[in-house]
Structures are given as C-alpha cells and as structure tokens.
C-alpha cells in the first residue's frame, strides 16, 4: 500500500489536503492525524471493516477498546446514552482537550470500537488539524495511537511514518503534538467518576469541577483475563527498542546504577530531566526538559531515540506523581522492563 503524506506545516492548499484525507476516511481507509496528545490512527468508527484495518495495521489485540473522536459536544452526545449531570460540567470545562469520557454506548459505534462492551470512550480533541478533519468527515473517527502496538506512541509524523508506512492510506502531518501523553480516560457510568487512565488532565484538575474523583485500581491490573474498560490497561505499552530500567531515588541512584553497568561492560543511555542530567557524569544521554510538562511532551520521542546499535540498557529517573506526573509515571511503568527502588539501588 502506498502511504500518502500531507504536509500541513509547510504546504499550501491545507483545506484541500484536509478534504482529501477526510474523503479517504469516509471511504473506509485508515489515516493518521495529529491530536494535542499523540498522533492517532483514524478510521470510521461506525464501519466495522474500516475499524478492523486499524487493528491489522497496528498489530493490536482486538479486546482492547478504541476511542471515538468527534468535533463537538453535540456529536459526542449522539454516540452515548444515560449521561450523568457531572459529565456536562466536565465537557464544558475540559473539552475540547485531552480527556476521554467512557459512557454507555447507544450502538452507533461498531462493536470492534467498544471491544464488545456496553460502553464507549469518546473525546473531543483540541488540535486544530484534528478538529478540521473531524468537521470535514462529520462522522465519529476511532483513533488509537498511530504506532505499532506496544511501541512508544507517536508525537510527530515521522514516528508514524517509521512505524506504519505501507500499512495505512495516509498521514496528515500537523507538526509535533503538544501534551505528549494520551488523554485522561474517565469512567462516567457511575455516580462518582473514576479515572481509568491518567493523562493530560489531572485528578486535581478534575476535582476542581466535580467534588470527588476516584482512581480505578484496575489501572495497574495486568492479570490474564482482565477485561479492560479503556485503552492501555492490559498490555505492556510504550516499550523502546532496548530494555528500560526505571530508577527511583534521584540522580545519585541513577549514577550508581550507571557506574555499575558500565563496569560490567554495558552500553548505557540515560533518559532524564535536564535537572537530573546536570548532576550526572555520563556519555550517552537525552534530556526530557525541565518541567513535568516538558517531560510529558518529550517522553515518547526520547524513548524512540535510543537504538539497539547504540545502547544495551536505558536508565530513566522517576517523577513526582502529581499533576501530569501521574501520567508520566503510568507510562514509564508500562514501558519499563525493570523497576529499581531506592532501597534496591542502594544495596
């Protein structure tokens, strides 16, 4: 399959490019496009055959539900039923934006979008390219991250190109994404909303709008037979090419583990904040930036940059679990092949 690339960053006739991409989506093809979180791989959410092409391109297990993307609150409400009052407050405060609402499905979306569940995840992205494309399509678009399943999510069109060239109809290149980690997924089927996956909107921000928000313990449940209500709850995700070790305890602990591995003849790369890197004496390193927002925006790109021919192990430090730090640590735990606590590292 020949994969087309529309460059909306430097190209002219952007409206024509959007129309061409929308035409392919409405015809049942798969097209990747940018959102404010990561690039999504889109297909008509009402067309089971079109949605099946997403799973085939990504190599994604079909028991993992997808998120339907729409352009407006009105379109969102057309896909669901039994909407609690607090959902309207959440939508009015946070959408368009990096938040997905899990609500009872009214059957509009295909069964392979919901993974056979009675609920569906729906969100309104805030990226202008995504909004323009969704408005032009005027249908809900199912769109998981546009990467090979299990690999770090794509935050640039080049990431999509690397993973999916020849497997999808096209890529709408809208430049780098903003938030860098996927949307917060919140179960809105109960009296109290429950976070199923942390993301671009934090628990603290949600609780400024609704009095109480719970966190689903199943977020960390990787047991066989667990039925995920939202993407990213069951399988290992975001894994780089080489093993990632997550090191607790700050720069001293990272340096200690690094020195031990170097003494063993290992080639070691460091993925850390600029603050941590200033305290380290290492050769191969990638900075994720200074703030938690910087780390979130640069995390997946950083995970992709280290290659097997360059390093044997990647070491990454941990981050405070407040605000978007909750989402960062959720992704790092899923990506890591080993977690070294401060006690273990100190031995």
Secondary structure, 3 states (H helix, E strand, C coil): CCCEEEECCCCCCHHHHHHHHHHHHHCCCCEEEECCCCEEEEEECCCHHHHHHHHHHHCCCCCCCCEEECCCHHHHHCCEECCCHHHHHHHHHHCCCCEEEEEEECCCCCHHHHCCCCEEEEECCCCHHHHHHHHHHCCCEEEEECCCCCECCCCCHHHHHHHHCCCCCEEEECCCCCCCCCCEEEECCCCCCEEEECCCCCHHHHCCCCCCCEECHHHHCCCCCCCCCCCCCCCCCCECCCEEEEECCCHHHHHHHHHHHHHCCCCEEEEECHHHHCCCCCCEEEECCCCHHHHHHHHHHHHHHCCCCCCCEEEEECCCCCCCHHHHHHHHHHHCCEEECHHHHCC
